[in-house]
Amino acid sequence: MDKLKKILPALVLVSLLALPMVASAVRTPTPEDEGVTLLQVQLMVERISEFIIVVGILVVVIAIVIAGIMYAIAGDDATKQSKAKAWLWNGVIAALIVLGVGVLMNTVGNIVTRSFFS
């Protein structure tokens, strides 16, 4: 409790000194400011979907390569071969999901901005 009584006045003083800096950082909107347009939303959705697609495809390629290595190392062991086949099928299914989501996101982005029908 004694430490709090010693520190509290310093904290109050620092916060009062910092208040004008915080208030000066607040900017009032000017007539040149504009809101977010549909084109900006479309570009943001496209960038996000492209990033997700690239990362997803990278993960899928890594999974398929791992499945190939696992299958090559498996030899005659049926359990290792089945595990490698499972990795391969999971990679193929993940690729279909990633590409399907990418197509869906791009289509929705184009429909929202009405550039799909022009």
N, C-alpha and C positions, 0 to 999 in steps of 0.2 A: 504494500500500500504506500509506503514511503517513496519507493521508486516511481510509482505512478504520479504522486504529487510533484515530484521533481521534473518528470518528463512532460507532463501535461501542459504546462505553460509554454515550453519550447515547441511542442507540437502545434499549439494554437497559434503561436507567433509565426511559425513556418507556413502554416496553412493560410494565414491572413496575408503574408507576403506573397504567396504563390497565387492567390486569388486574382489579382489584376492580370497576371500572365495568362491564366486560363480564360479569363473574360475577353482578353484581346485576341485570343486564338479563335473565338467564335466568329464566324463570317456570316454576314447577312446576305441573303440572295439578291442578286442584281438582275436587271431585265435580260442580260445576256445569258443567264443560266437557263438551262432547259432540262426537262425531265428525260427519263429514259425512253427512247423510241423503240418501236417494234424491231427495227433493223438491228439495234444494239442488242436486244434480247436474242434475236436470231443468231447473231455472231457469237454471243456468249454460249448459247446452247450448242452451236456447231463446234466451238473450241473444246467445250467440256466433253462432248460426245466423241470427238476425234481423239482426245487424250485417253478416254476410257477404252476406246477401241484399240488404240496402239498398245496400251498397257495389257489389255486382255489378250490380244493376239500374241504379245511377247510371252506371257505366262503360258498360253496354249502351246506355243512352239517349244518352250522349255519342257513342258509336260510330255509332249510327243517325243522329243529327243530322249528324255529320261526313260520313257517306255521302250524306245528302241534299244537303248543301252541295256536295260533290264532284260529284254528278250534275248539279246545277244549273249549276255552273261548266263542266262538261265540254263542253257544246255538242255539236258533231258529231264530236268526237274519240272514236273507238271504244275506244282503249286507256284513256282516262280514264273512260269510261263503264263499262268492264269492271272497272276498279279500284274504282269506286264501288259497283258491284253486289257485288263481293267483300267490301267493307267491310260492306255491308248484310247479306249472308248470314252473315258471321262474327258480326255483332251478334245476329242471330236465333238462331243456334246457341248463342252464349254465354248468351243469355237462357234458352233451354231447359235448358242445363246448370245454370245458377245456380238456377233454380226447381226443377229436379229434385233437386238436392242439398239445397235447403231443405226440400222435402217429405220426403226421406229422413231428414234429421237430426231433424225434428220427429216423424216416425213412430217412429224408433228411441228417441228420448227418452221418448215416451209408452209404448212397449212395455216399456222398462226399468223405469219406475216403476209399471207396471201400471195406468195411468190410461186406457190405450187401450181396454181391454175393459170398463170400468165405465160 
